[in-house]
């Protein structure tokens, strides 16, 4: 009788451990997929940022418009500086490596928030420079 109860306990514990392990593996896989998508997005935003900096720099140099006002209180040079500062602060290789080698969920959530903010900032910057180049 005691042996039968011990066997039931072992079976129940084994089942619980098996379920826990399966859930843990599923969550880990989702986390890895999310992290990989974030790294891909990070790389894409880095490229966009560098391209936008290049376009802005070429515009400033070719048209000699460093002091031209793009929008209220912001000159072409200020705009270019802001692009570079945003890139260094949010899209540096150092930050990329930090994300790549971390499994800290809080760090990854912060990085995702920064990427969303940077993506929006780049979208607005792209619209502004497109408007300036067209006109």
C-alpha positions in Angstrom: 0.0 0.0 0.0 2.8 2.4 0.9 4.7 1.5 -2.2 1.7 2.2 -4.3 1.3 5.7 -2.8 5.0 6.4 -3.2 4.7 5.4 -6.9 1.8 7.8 -7.3 3.8 10.7 -5.7 6.7 10.0 -8.1 4.4 9.9 -11.1 2.7 13.2 -10.1 6.0 14.9 -9.4 7.5 13.6 -12.7 4.5 14.9 -14.5 4.7 18.3 -12.9 8.4 18.6 -13.7 7.8 17.5 -17.2 5.1 20.2 -17.7 7.3 22.8 -16.0 10.2 22.0 -18.3 8.0 22.1 -21.4 6.5 25.5 -20.4 10.0 26.8 -19.6 11.4 25.7 -23.0 8.4 27.3 -24.8 8.9 30.6 -23.0 12.6 30.5 -23.6 12.1 29.9 -27.4 9.6 32.8 -27.6 12.1 35.0 -25.8 14.9 34.0 -28.1 12.7 34.7 -31.2 11.7 38.1 -29.8 15.3 38.9 -29.1 16.3 37.9 -32.6 13.6 40.1 -34.1 14.8 42.9 -31.9 18.4 42.5 -33.1 17.3 42.5 -36.7 15.2 45.6 -36.2 18.2 47.2 -34.3 20.5 46.6 -37.3 17.9 48.0 -39.7 17.5 51.1 -37.7 21.3 51.5 -37.5 21.5 51.4 -41.3 18.6 53.9 -41.6 20.2 56.3 -39.1 23.6 56.2 -40.9 22.0 56.7 -44.3 20.0 59.7 -43.0 23.1 61.2 -41.5 24.9 60.7 -44.8 22.1 62.4 -46.8 21.9 65.3 -44.3 25.7 65.7 -44.3 25.8 65.7 -48.2 23.0 68.2 -48.3 24.7 70.5 -45.9 28.0 70.3 -47.7 26.7 70.5 -51.3 24.2 73.3 -50.7 26.3 75.2 -48.1 23.2 75.4 -45.8 24.7 74.7 -42.4 22.9 77.7 -40.9 19.6 77.3 -42.8 16.6 76.8 -40.5 14.8 73.6 -41.1 12.1 74.2 -38.5 11.6 76.6 -35.6 14.9 77.0 -33.8 16.7 74.1 -35.6 19.4 74.6 -38.2 20.6 72.0 -40.6 23.7 71.6 -38.4 21.6 71.2 -35.3 19.5 68.6 -37.1 22.6 66.7 -38.1 24.0 66.9 -34.6 20.8 65.5 -33.2 20.9 62.6 -35.6 24.4 61.7 -34.6 23.6 62.0 -30.9 20.5 59.9 -31.2 22.6 57.3 -33.1 25.3 57.2 -30.5 22.9 57.1 -27.6 20.5 54.5 -29.0 22.0 52.6 -31.9 25.7 52.1 -31.0 27.6 48.9 -31.5 28.2 48.8 -27.8 24.4 48.8 -27.1 23.9 46.2 -29.8 26.4 43.9 -28.2 24.8 44.4 -24.8 21.5 43.3 -26.1 23.0 40.4 -28.0 24.7 39.0 -25.0 22.0 39.6 -22.4 19.0 37.5 -21.3 17.9 40.1 -18.8 14.3 40.7 -19.5 14.3 44.2 -18.0 17.3 45.2 -20.1 15.6 43.8 -23.2 12.3 45.6 -22.5 14.2 48.9 -22.0 16.0 48.3 -25.3 12.8 47.6 -27.1 11.3 50.8 -25.8 14.4 52.8 -26.9 14.1 51.2 -30.3 10.5 52.2 -30.7 11.4 55.7 -29.7 14.3 55.8 -32.1 12.2 54.4 -34.9 9.7 57.2 -34.5 12.4 59.8 -34.3 14.0 58.5 -37.5 10.6 58.5 -39.2 10.1 62.1 -38.3 13.6 63.1 -39.3 13.2 61.3 -42.7 10.0 63.2 -43.4 11.6 66.5 -42.5 14.7 66.0 -44.7 12.6 64.7 -47.5 10.5 67.8 -47.4 13.6 70.0 -47.3 15.2 68.2 -50.2 12.0 68.3 -52.3 11.5 72.0 -51.8 
